[in-house]
Amino acid sequence: MSGETPLQGRLDQRRAAQNAEVRAAYEAMMAEIARAGAGGQVIAEGAGFPDFMLPNAEGGLVALADLLAQGPLVVTFFRGDWCPYCRLTLEALAAALPEIEAAGGSLVAVTPETGGRALDAKLRHGARFEVLSDVDCGLGMLCGVVFRTPEVYRALLLRHGTDLAERHGNAAWWLPIPASFVLDRQGIVRWRFVSLDFTRRAEPTAIVAALRTMALPGG
């Protein structure tokens, strides 16, 4: 990753290009979900990560226990490949995967999208990591990282052709906030990144650093 623009720099450039309509709806959404206390119950460092078994992009089932049997695990939530910030993040994670693996970790990306869209995202980004469908946002709810999309943002998405009810297979209109977790072999959260701001994501370099710290004596 040396020589590349940090992920947040690319996300900031994308945010600066937002048009007035998108910016206004985004800011209204941010204010509403903050008032509702979104993100206030996110699983903490030192807590055990919720057990799960979720379908992957290829239609198989992936269990947390099987992933942890391989070593430390990075779990990152993303909204879907319709989201430009998520696309940039998945690209950065795909590029960082060799360093994540060299630090002893593996990676899964979790999305509420169903209907084959996890596979579409995986193929688009050439991802060698698992992309899992969090059906009905069950895992996201257990982790405290989901919220119901406010009406102002829902209307914006629909005007631009993104119908989350159709993409998720339910009418709940839940979305995850940007959240990434680094788990040790026992499934304990040793590091996390959480933000209500969709234009901010965990830097791959920070994820790799957290994995390397865990590998140190006493880490």
C-alpha positions in Angstrom: 0.0 0.0 0.0 3.0 2.3 0.2 2.8 5.3 -2.1 -1.0 5.1 -2.3 -3.3 7.9 -1.2 -4.8 6.9 2.2 -8.4 5.7 2.0 -9.7 8.7 4.0 -8.1 11.0 1.5 -10.1 9.4 -1.4 -13.3 9.4 0.7 -12.8 13.1 1.4 -12.4 13.8 -2.3 -15.6 11.9 -3.0 -17.5 13.8 -0.4 -16.3 17.1 -1.8 -17.9 16.2 -5.1 -21.4 15.7 -3.6 -24.0 17.9 -5.2 -26.2 20.1 -3.1 -29.2 17.7 -3.1 -27.1 14.8 -1.8 -25.2 17.0 0.7 -28.5 18.4 2.2 -30.1 14.9 2.5 -26.9 13.5 4.0 -26.6 16.2 6.6 -30.3 15.9 7.5 -29.8 12.1 7.9 -26.7 12.5 10.1 -28.6 14.9 12.4 -31.6 12.6 12.7 -29.7 9.4 13.4 -27.5 11.2 16.0 -30.7 12.4 17.8 -31.9 8.8 17.7 -28.8 7.6 19.4 -27.6 5.4 16.6 -24.3 3.7 17.4 -24.7 4.0 21.1 -24.9 0.3 21.7 -22.0 -0.9 19.5 -20.2 -3.9 20.9 -17.2 -2.7 22.9 -13.5 -3.7 22.9 -13.0 -6.6 25.2 -16.4 -8.1 24.5 -17.1 -11.3 22.7 -18.3 -10.9 19.2 -21.7 -12.4 18.5 -21.7 -15.9 17.0 -23.0 -16.1 13.5 -23.5 -18.4 10.5 -24.2 -16.3 7.3 -24.5 -17.1 3.6 -21.5 -16.0 1.6 -21.3 -14.6 -2.0 -21.2 -18.1 -3.5 -24.3 -19.4 -1.6 -22.5 -21.4 1.1 -22.8 -20.9 4.9 -19.9 -19.4 6.8 -19.6 -19.8 10.6 -17.6 -17.5 12.9 -16.1 -20.5 14.6 -14.6 -21.8 11.3 -13.2 -18.3 10.5 -11.6 -18.0 14.0 -10.0 -21.5 13.6 -7.8 -19.8 11.0 -6.6 -17.1 13.3 -7.5 -13.5 14.1 -10.4 -12.0 12.1 -11.3 -8.6 10.7 -15.1 -8.0 10.3 -16.2 -4.9 8.4 -19.8 -3.9 7.7 -20.7 -2.0 4.5 -24.0 -0.7 3.1 -23.7 -2.2 -0.4 -22.0 -1.7 -3.7 -24.4 1.0 -4.6 -22.6 3.2 -2.1 -19.5 5.0 -3.6 -17.8 5.2 -0.2 -18.3 1.4 0.3 -16.8 0.8 -3.2 -13.7 2.8 -2.3 -13.4 1.0 1.0 -13.8 -2.5 -0.6 -11.1 -1.6 -3.1 -8.8 -0.5 -0.4 -9.4 -3.6 1.6 -8.8 -5.8 -1.4 -5.5 -4.1 -2.0 -4.6 -4.4 1.7 -5.5 -8.1 2.0 -1.9 -9.4 1.5 -0.8 -7.2 4.5 -3.7 -8.3 6.6 -2.8 -11.9 5.9 0.8 -11.3 6.5 -0.1 -9.9 10.0 -1.9 -13.2 10.7 -5.5 -12.1 10.0 -8.3 -12.9 7.6 -11.1 -10.6 6.5 -14.9 -10.8 6.0 -17.1 -8.0 4.7 -20.7 -8.0 5.8 -23.6 -6.4 3.9 -27.4 -6.4 4.3 -27.7 -7.0 0.5 -29.2 -10.2 -0.8 -30.2 -11.7 -4.1 -26.7 -12.3 -5.4 -25.5 -8.8 -4.8 -22.7 -10.0 -2.4 -21.3 -11.9 -5.3 -21.6 -8.9 -7.6 -19.6 -6.8 -5.1 -17.0 -9.5 -4.7 -16.4 -9.9 -8.4 -16.4 -6.1 -9.0 -13.5 -5.6 -6.6 -11.7 -8.9 -7.3 -12.0 -9.7 -3.6 -10.3 -12.8 -2.3 -12.0 -12.4 1.1 -15.5 -13.6 2.1 -18.4 -11.3 1.4 -21.4 -12.3 3.6 -25.1 -11.4 3.4 -26.4 -10.3 6.8 -30.0 -11.4 6.1 -32.5 -9.0 7.8 -29.5 -7.3 9.5 -29.5 -9.9 12.3 -25.7 -9.7 13.0 -25.6 -6.0 12.6 -28.4 -5.6 15.3 -26.5 -7.9 17.7 -23.4 -5.7 17.1 -25.4 -2.5 17.6 -24.3 -1.1 14.2 -27.7 -0.7 12.4 -30.3 2.0 12.2 -33.5 2.6 10.3 -32.9 4.9 7.3 -34.6 8.3 7.9 -37.3 9.3 5.4 -35.3 12.1 3.9 -32.4 9.8 3.0 -34.8 7.1 1.9 -36.5 9.5 -0.5 -33.1 10.5 -2.0 -32.1 6.9 -2.5 -35.4 6.1 -4.3 -35.0 9.1 -6.5 -31.6 7.8 -7.6 -32.9 4.2 -8.2 -31.7 2.5 -5.0 -34.6 0.7 -3.4 -33.3 -1.0 -0.2 -36.5 -2.9 0.3 -35.8 -4.7 -3.0 -32.1 -5.0 -2.4 -32.4 -6.4 1.1 -35.5 -8.6 0.6 -37.4 -6.9 3.3 -39.2 -3.5 3.9 -37.3 -2.6 7.1 -34.8 -0.1 5.4 -32.1 -0.9 7.9 -28.5 0.1 7.2 -25.2 -0.5 9.1 -23.1 2.4 10.2 -19.4 2.2 9.2 -17.9 -0.3 11.6 -14.9 -2.6 11.6 -13.8 -5.0 14.3 -10.6 -7.0 14.8 -11.1 -10.2 16.8 -8.6 -12.5 18.4 -8.8 -16.3 18.1 -11.3 -16.5 20.9 -13.6 -14.0 19.2 -12.9 -11.2 21.6 -13.0 -7.7 20.1 -9.5 -6.3 20.4 -9.9 -3.2 18.2 -12.8 -1.4 16.6 -13.6 1.5 14.4 -17.1 3.0 14.5 -18.5 6.2 13.0 -22.0 7.6 12.2 -20.4 9.5 9.3 -20.6 7.3 6.2 -17.7 9.2 4.6 -15.3 8.0 7.3 -14.0 4.4 7.3 -11.3 2.4 9.1 -7.9 2.8 7.4 -6.5 -0.5 6.2 -3.2 0.6 7.8 -4.9 0.9 11.2 -6.4 -2.5 10.8 -3.0 -4.0 10.0 -1.4 -2.2 12.9 -4.1 -3.7 15.3 -3.4 -7.2 14.0 0.4 -6.7 14.4 -0.1 -5.4 18.0 -2.1 -8.6 18.8 0.8 -10.7 17.6 3.2 -9.1 20.0 4.0 -10.7 23.4 1.2 -9.7 25.7 -0.9 -8.4 22.8 
